C-alpha cells in the first residue's frame, strides 16, 4: 500500500559503488581549487583515506565527520602534510580515535619526525573527554588487513623511503594504488593474482626528458609507466595517472595522451569516481 501511495518499493535494491576522490591540494587567489596536485590524499567512500597530504585542508564538513581511518603509504611530506592539522582540528570532538594504519617502520618514522612533541604533539598519548584521539595500527606487508569496510593488501614498491602500494577491495570492486614508485615487480605480481581489477591509480611524476631525475628520485615518466603497464595481466580497467608534478603537468599529460593507451587518463582532483 505504501509503495502505491508514495511511489516507491518497500524492498528497494540499492546499488552501492566504490567511490574514490583525489582531494584538491592547490587553490587560486579566490580560494577555488585547481587541477595542480601538490599533495596526495585519496578519499574512499567518505570513510577511509589513502595518505593524508591535503586531509586537513580540503575535506567537506560531512567528510570530516565520517573519516577516522588513514592509511599511510610512506612518510614523505606531500603524503602526510596536513595529517597533524586534521587530528588537531578534531581534537575536542572526537568520540573515537583517528586510526593511522601503516607499517611498523613508517609508524616509527611518524613518531620520530612528526608526532614528537616538537613538530606536533604526541597525539597517540593524549585524550579528550571521550578517550584517546589518535592511535597507530600497524599492518604487515603482504597480509590482507581490514580498514572499516575495506580489505587491503600492502605491497612494497620501489621508492627512496619505505613505501607500499595497495590492493583495495570492498567485496565487489577492486582497485590498486602504485603510490610513489619507480620500476617495481611485487606489486604487479600481487595485482595479477587478483580475480579482477576495476581501476589502477599509478604515478607519472616527470616528463620523459627528465627520466634521469625520475630514476634518481624513484618515480615514473610516461614511457616508464607504459613499461610497468606491460607487466599487468588485467585488461579493460580504468587507469588513472596521478602525482604529476605541477611544473611539468601539461607536458606529462601530452606524453600520456601520446601513449595511446585505452582508458588511461589523468585523475581530476575533486571529482568522485565510481566502480
N, C-alpha and C positions, 0 to 999 in steps of 0.2 A: 504493500500500500504506500509506504513512504517513498519508494522509488517511483511509483506512478505519479505521486503528488509533486515531488520535488525534482524529478528528472534524473535521479542517479541510482546506481545499483547498490543494493545492500551488501554485496560481496564484490567490491571493485578489485580489479587486478592492477596494481601499481607497478610500472616499470621503473626500476631503480638503476641508475647508471653510475659508474665510477667517474667522479668529476675531479679534474686536476686544473689548477690555476697557477701560473707563474706570477707571483706578486710583482707589481711595478717597483722600480727602485730608482728611477730618475724622474725629476719633475721640473717643469719650466718655471719662469718667474711668476706666473699666475697660480702656481701650485698644481697645475694639471700634469698627470702622468704622461710620459712619452715612452717610446719603444726602446730606448737605450737600456741595456741590462748591466748594471754595475754591481748588483748584489744578487744572490741566489736564494730563493725560498719558494718551494712548491707547496701549495695547499691541496690536500686530498680530502674530498668530501667535507670540507669545513671542520674537520676533526683532528687531522694529523698533518704535520708539515715535514717535508724533507728539506733539511737545512733551515737557516734562520737569518739570512742576510738582511732582509727587509721586514722581518716578522714584527718588529716593534714599531714600524712606521707606516705600514701600508695595509694592514688588515681593516676590514669593515668592523663596525661595532658588534655586529652579530658574530663574526668570526672570533673576535676577542673573547666572547663568552663561551665558545664551544671548543676552541683549540687548547688542549692541555698536554699533547704529546708531540715532541720534536725529535726527529731522527737526524743526527748529525753525521754527515758522511766524512768530514775532515775539518780540522780546526783553522783553516785559512780565514782571514778576516771577512772576505766577501761572502762567506757561508755562515758566519756566526755574528756579524757585526752588531745587530740590534737584539740579539737574544737576551743580554742583560737588561736592556730597556724594557723588553716585553715582560719579564718577571717583575721588575721594579714597578712598572705601571700597575700591575695586577696585585701587588703585594697585599694590600689591605682587604681585598675582596675574594681572594682565592679560598675556596672551600675544599679543594683538593690540590695537591702539588702539581706544578708543571714538571712533567717527566722528560728527562733528557736521555734519549736512547743513543748509545754509541758503543764502540769497542772500548775495552778497559784502557787501552793505550790512549785513545782520544779523550776519554774521561779524565785521565791523569793530566793530560795537557791542558784541558779546560780548567782544572783545579789549580794548576801551577801558574797559568798565564792569564786567566780571565777572572774567574771567581776566587780571588786570592786575598781579599781584603785590602788590596792596593788598587788594582784596576776597578774592581767591583766587589761588593760583599760576597762572602761565602754563603750564598743563599741556601745551600743544602743544609746548613747548620742553623738556619733561622726559622722562626714560626710566627704566624699571626694568631689571632684569637681562635681560629678554626683548626690549626695544626700546621704541619710543615708546608713550605711554599715551593720548594723545588727538590727533586730527587734525581739521582743518576741511576739509570737502568742499563747495565751492560748487556751486550749481546755477543754471541760467538760467531766468528766468521764461518760461513758455510752451513750453519744450522738455522733452520726455519724458526722464526720467533713471531709472536703476535703483538701488535700495537693497535689498541682499540679493536675495530672490526677487520683489520687487515692482517694478512700473513706476509712476512717479508723474509728474504734471504739476502745476507750481505756477502759480497764477494770482493776480495782485494783487487784493486786496479793499480795502474802504473802512474803514480803521481809522485811529487817530490816530498810529500809528507804522508803518513799513514792515511789511506783513503779507501773507502768502499764504494762500489757500485751496488745497486739494489734491484732485486726482483720483487715486485709487489703485486698482491692479488687480493681481491675482495670475494673470491669464490666464483665469480663469473668472468670478470675481465682481469687480464694480467698485463702489466707494463714493466719496463725496465728503465733504470736510470744509470747512465755511464758514470755520473759525477765527473770530476776533473781527471783526465787521463790522457796518456799518450797510447802507443800501441799496447794492446793487452790481450790476454788469451783466456784466463779462467772465467772472466765474465761471460764470454761468448759460449764457453763450454756449458756453463750453468743455464744460460738463457736457451741454448739449443735443446736442452733436456726438458724445458717447459712444454706442456701439451699444446699451448697456443700462446701467441703474443699479439696483443692488440696495439701496443704503441711502444716506441723506443724514444727516450729522451737522451740525445747524445750531444756532447760538446763539440763546438767548432770555433776555437778561440781566435786564431790568426789566419790571415790570407796565405796562400801558397808561397808567396815570395819571402815570407818570414818563417819558413819551415825550420831553419836552424834554431831560431828562438823558441819555436813551439817545442822542438825536441829537447832543448836545454831546460825548459820550464815544465816539460812533460804535459803538453797539451796537443790538440789536433788542429790541422788545417783541413780545408775541404778535400784535398787529394788524399790525405791520411785518413779522413773519415770514410771515404769510399773504400779504401783498403780494409778498414775494420768491418764495414758492412758486408764485404765479401766473405767474412768468416761466419755469417749468420745462415742458419738453415731455414729460418722462417721467411715467409713471403706474405705480402699484402698488408703488413701492419703500417700504421702511421709512423713516420719518422720525423721527429721534431728536433731541429737543431737549436741548441741553447748555448749560453755562455759566450756569445760573440762579444769580443772586446769593442766597446763603443767607438774607439778611434778608427777602427777598421771595419765597422759594421757593414757599410754599403759594399765594400769590396768583397767581403766574405759572402754576403748574400748573392752577389753576382756570380761568384765562383761556385757556390752551392747550386744555383739555378743551372749553370753550365754543365753540371754533372749529369743532368737529365735523368735523375733517379725518381721513379714514380713514388708519389706520396711523401716525398721529402719536402719539408717546408720549415721556415723559421717560426719558432713559437712566439706568439704575441703576448707580452706582459698584460695582465689584467683580464684576458679572455678566459672563459671557462670551457674546457674541452671535456667531452663525454665519450665513454665507451661502454 
